[in-house]
Amino acid sequence: MKLLHIDSSILGDNSASRALTAEIVHRLKLQTPGVQLTRLDLDAEPLPHLSAGSLAKLDATEAARAERALLDFLEADVLVIGAPMYNFSIPSTLKAWIDRVAIAGKSFRYTASGPEGLAKGKVAILAITQGGVHELGGPSEHHESYLRFVLNFLGISDVRVVRAQGLARSDLRASALNDALRAVPASLAQAA
Ligand SMILES: Cc1cc2nc3c(=O)[nH]c(=O)nc-3n(C[C@H](O)[C@H](O)[C@H](O)COP(=O)(O)O)c2cc1C
């Protein structure tokens, strides 16, 4: 099984989403011998935002990284994605990664009957963290719903979520994170 572990939090050791993805990956490795792990830390090594130069492949190093990111995505059986909410949406580094893997003809295509995702058969497990509490699909939430939509668009219908909300509240933070950590095994059981 090929596992792609992505983090995007800027909070390092204080990050709740990193704690959650680490727990998910740890458990997946225990549960599935011989996991091939690919790690993408989008804070330590962000992919450049798309530009006219990216499209023209002016920078060979950037083009090679983009190609690698796309291949790692296409080859993965399971994606574990740490996704904190920043300004009501996902971190821009995670969006920059999506811009590199959502490629017409590779991960989706347009057909006469509409778009078709080509990245089928994968499982995506999202570690969703928010400082506040935002109703899924509500006016302030362009985060989990966006990620679910774009992954579905690319053909990934099996999207599981481990969610910790209210992390900015000191009275809620510890219990929110602990509850989310406790929810990890159930999210993986669904993945079996
Ligand atoms: C730059 C920045 C923007 C944020 N914007 C929001 C926001 O719009 N809504 C919210 O509920 N929390 C917001 N937060 C709080 C984070 O979602 C919260 O700290 C969460 O724990 C981040 O996940 P992490 O611990 O993995 O970094 C923001 C945090 C940062 C650093």
The ligand as a Gaussian input file, in Angstrom:
#p B3LYP/6-31G(d) Opt

LIG

0 1
 C       -3.095000      32.156000       9.806000
 C       -4.207000      31.532000      10.598000
 C       -5.515000      31.740000      10.215000
 C       -6.545000      31.141000      10.920000
 N       -7.827000      31.331000      10.513000
 C       -8.837000      30.712000      11.182000
 C      -10.186000      30.853000      10.741000
 O      -10.498000      31.504000       9.771000
 N      -11.155000      30.222000      11.453000
 C      -10.865000      29.439000      12.533000
 O      -11.772000      28.856000      13.103000
 N       -9.605000      29.276000      12.954000
 C       -8.591000      29.896000      12.309000
 N       -7.306000      29.729000      12.712000
 C       -7.040000      28.836000      13.846000
 C       -6.606000      27.469000      13.371000
 O       -7.579000      26.863000      12.555000
 C       -6.330000      26.598000      14.585000
 O       -5.229000      27.172000      15.285000
 C       -6.004000      25.169000      14.236000
 O       -5.574000      24.514000      15.396000
 C       -4.916000      25.103000      13.215000
 O       -4.500000      23.772000      13.019000
 P       -3.023000      23.382000      13.409000
 O       -2.977000      23.392000      14.928000
 O       -2.797000      22.066000      12.824000
 O       -2.106000      24.431000      12.838000
 C       -6.256000      30.325000      12.037000
 C       -4.926000      30.115000      12.408000
 C       -3.911000      30.708000      11.706000
 C       -2.486000      30.447000      12.112000

